[in-house]
């Protein structure tokens, strides 16, 4: 597979609405409203619904066009685990509001917001590399797991085991930085062992290897981060949506 360059990862990061191309200012095709929005804590208990935000990738399926709402979250109900898709990514299905239609979305296009969490992605308050550090995973958040298991303890234990078994983000997995969603450390390409700055920006970013879960994960909040080593740099808090799984060997 072709890896994105350092420059592409920096220029096309989803928190930037515009990019410069040939001296012109153009809309960034990877821009996500969720990367610059504020999300308040919710007074709703969240026992029967979860706040989910969907990335633009869901629009590859035209039936999902109502899920992308300029970064606003949606209260999703009747969550159900749907196993892995053809790309090896886990999927969840759900209904919205009082509707009967079931949507199915893969984990690389879902951000979960626990009801007790406040998120402010205003560029004056948060640096780009921290855009996703407050979002959770629908497959780790306790309320989402309770809904998917039907609320029974044994079913939940079995479900969590199945979700963990199906996870594509296991230690030793080869990954690539996901263009638009991974923001590299600005110091990384400029190390003394690397090429000159101009050359570094135009070279491919190295692929990485998952070392294991991050030490900052939280069981209740459902944060699911990984320690990933890209070249000479180890990142401690990488959200799964920031990674592309490399299947080629």
LINQUIUR-V181003 format. One record per helix or strand of 3 or more residues. SS is the DSSP state (~ for helix, > for strand). FROM is the first residue (numbers start at 1). TO is the last residue. If there is no record, write none. Layout:
SS:FROM:TO
SS:FROM:TO
This chain:
~:6:11
>:18:21
>:24:27
~:33:35
>:50:54
~:56:60
~:62:64
>:74:84
>:90:96
>:103:106
~:107:109
>:110:113
~:128:130
~:142:148
~:153:166
>:174:177
~:188:190
~:197:202
>:208:213
>:225:230
>:233:239
~:240:242
>:243:245
